[in-house]
Structure formats: C-alpha cells, structure tokens
C-alpha cells in the first residue's frame, strides 16, 4: 500500500515490487500503470525512466 505524502521514489519501489513480469499481460499492465501515472502528472518522466 502506498501512503499519502510518501516520497515518489519509495512509492515507485513498492509498485515495482508488486509488478508481475512473468507474462506478456503482466508486463503490459505494469507499463500501462506507469505511463498512466506519468500522464496524470503523479510522476515525472525521469522517475518513470528510473522505475
């Protein structure tokens, strides 16, 4: 769970740990989630690239 006000880097680390890369669907879902966060302005392009 991501807590409100938590530093972006820590939140992205939690998201990364929760992602499933064992299937094409899991990879696509993970990428889609990160792109959606970027598009909503919740993470920067640099933070997305580091994730």
C-alpha positions in Angstrom: 0.0 0.0 0.0 1.2 3.5 -0.8 0.8 6.1 1.8 -0.3 9.7 1.1 2.7 12.0 1.2 5.2 9.2 0.7 8.2 10.1 -1.4 7.8 9.2 -5.0 10.9 7.1 -5.1 9.7 4.9 -2.2 6.2 4.6 -3.8 7.6 3.6 -7.1 9.8 0.9 -5.4 6.7 -0.5 -3.8 4.9 -0.5 -7.2 7.9 -2.2 -8.9 8.0 -4.9 -6.3 4.2 -5.6 -6.8 4.5 -5.8 -10.6 4.3 -9.2 -12.3 6.7 -9.7 -15.2 6.0 -13.4 -15.7 3.7 -12.9 -18.6 3.1 -10.5 -21.5 -0.2 -9.3 -19.9 1.7 -8.6 -16.6 4.4 -6.6 -18.4 1.8 -4.6 -20.4 -0.3 -3.9 -17.3 2.8 -2.7 -15.5 3.9 -0.4 -18.3 0.4 0.9 -18.7 0.1 1.8 -15.0 3.5 3.7 -15.0 2.5 5.6 -18.2 -0.9 6.5 -16.6 0.9 7.9 -13.5 3.2 10.0 -15.8 0.2 11.2 -17.9 -1.6 12.2 -14.7 1.4 14.2 -13.5 1.9 12.0 -10.5 5.4 11.0 -11.6 7.9 12.8 -13.8 9.4 11.3 -17.0 12.7 10.9 -15.2 11.0 9.0 -12.3 9.3 6.8 -14.9 12.6 6.1 -16.6 14.2 5.2 -13.3 11.3 2.8 -12.5 
